[in-house]
Each structure stands twice: as structure tokens, then as C-alpha cells.
Amino acid sequence: MVFLIYVILSCVLLFDHNPYQHHVYMTSAGAVASSVYEKASTVSSYFNLRDINEDLQLRNASLEAEVIGLRNMVRTYTDSIYADTVTIIPELQPFKFTVAHVINNSISKPYNYITLDRGELDGIAQDMGVVDQNGVVGLVNLTGPHNARVLSLLNLNFMLSCRVKDTETFGSLTWDGDDYRYAVLEELPKHTVFEIGDTVVTTGYSGTFPENVPVGIIEGTSPNSNDNFYTLKVRLLTDFSQLSTVRVVDNTLLKEIRDVELRDLPHEDPDNIKK
């Protein structure tokens, strides 16, 4: 800026004897000075805005960290409240529940699996049932120290013993590999009385799941080649596309049940026992 003023004064002295040249030069010099001032103001504004933006980003990052911390606190409190609640229900006394969170899930394959953030160190073991707040999710089939893999209900290898609520007859619930929202209840005896809209629940056979855990709602019947049985279309209560928090079910009497069921049956295949 000092250099610019020096140039302007020199030129004024040089052209002082020529008013026209003086006028022209001063007009040009004024325009240059104005342009320089404008550019300087723009640069100054840029750095000011950059500083403001950096400050806002820092504040935003701080707020996001605070929100994440609060969410984790809420999740911890919610988990503890749920765990305390379910264990005091009398008919669930043989069962213990471990809260876990889904970290991987698939619903579009014929054989879908779910990964949990809890494992052997958290008390999770093979063949434990998995439920959410709505109904049955699947069955633990592999564990590591900190994680577990769950055989999803949306897996062609999954089979669950179920009945229509308030009836004694039961069938096998399976997934047909089509729509993640629906399953089929097969081999339900024809004398079973039910209506569209009735609830399908677990039987509790073999002890993997408690009795009467909701599974789905009857929406209709499907063609069946056997005239002695129904095949029902069941809309699942669990939304597998939105799985988040689940509960792993541990039946503390399951080992005793297995021992009794398999005693004196050396040729019995334990995999054929319905879950």
C-alpha cells in the first residue's frame, strides 16, 4: 500500500504541468486503488469466514460427540431396565436374557444370518434362542469371545415349533425364501380351529424359547397337497429390515432337558429335535 501511494505521488509531480494528463492519471490511479481495496476486503472476508466455519465445525463435532454419549447412556439404561423387567416374570424364571445389538444382518438371501455384539464372554452359547420386542428372531449357531452368529428365521434351514394361540395343536414354521415379511406354518392338523388375524406363538417344546412368544399373524391359507393338514401364511411380527436390539434367551434347564430327551436313545439325532 505504501508503494502504491509513492507511485501515485510521483506521477502527480511528474504530470503536474499537464492538467489533462494529471486528470487521466488520477482517475486511473483511483480505480486501481479502489480495486486493490476491494480485493483486500475480499481476502479479509474469506479468512474471517474460514475462521467462523472452522469454529462452527468444532462446535458441531463437540455436539455430535455429546449426542453419541447421551445415546449410549440411554441405551445402557434401557437395556438394564428391560433385563430387570423380564427376569421377574414368574413363567420366565428358568430363562435368562442377555441384551445384544445387531451389527450385521441380511434378509435377501436364501440362507440369512445375523451377527451380534455379544459372545462367549457375555454368556452366549450355541443353540440359544434370540428374540426382539416383537417376536422370534433366530437361533445362535456359532459363537466367538465377543460376537455371535445367529441363524435367522429368514433361513431355509430354520424350523420352529409353533401353534395357533389358545389351541393345543402345533406345526412347523419355516421361511420359503420369498418375502422377508412372511413365513408359513406347515403340518397344522386340519381339526385346528383358527381365524384370519389369530396370533401364532411358540410351543416352548425343547426349551429353546419360552412358551407363547409371539411369532406372527395368520393372513390366509396356502395350497397343501396333504388333505390332513393346513399350510398357513403368517405375517411375521418382527421387522427383519429394522433389527437393532435383541435378547438372547438362555434356558438354565436346557442341558437337563437335553439329557433327559436323549437318554437311552443312542441313535437319536439331536438336530431333529424341534426348536
Secondary structure as UniProt FT lines:
FT   HELIX           2..14
FT   TURN            15..17
FT   HELIX           19..86
FT   TURN            87..88
FT   HELIX           90..92
FT   TURN            93..94
FT   STRAND          95..105
FT   STRAND          111..116
FT   HELIX           120..122
FT   TURN            126..127
FT   STRAND          129..131
FT   STRAND          136..143
FT   STRAND          148..155
FT   TURN            156..157
FT   STRAND          160..164
FT   TURN            165..166
FT   STRAND          170..174
FT   TURN            180..181
FT   STRAND          182..189
FT   TURN            190..191
FT   TURN            196..197
FT   STRAND          199..202
FT   HELIX           205..207
FT   TURN            211..212
FT   STRAND          214..222
FT   TURN            227..228
FT   STRAND          229..236
FT   HELIX           240..242
FT   STRAND          245..251
FT   TURN            252..253
FT   HELIX           254..262
FT   TURN            263..264
FT   TURN            266..267
FT   HELIX           270..272
//
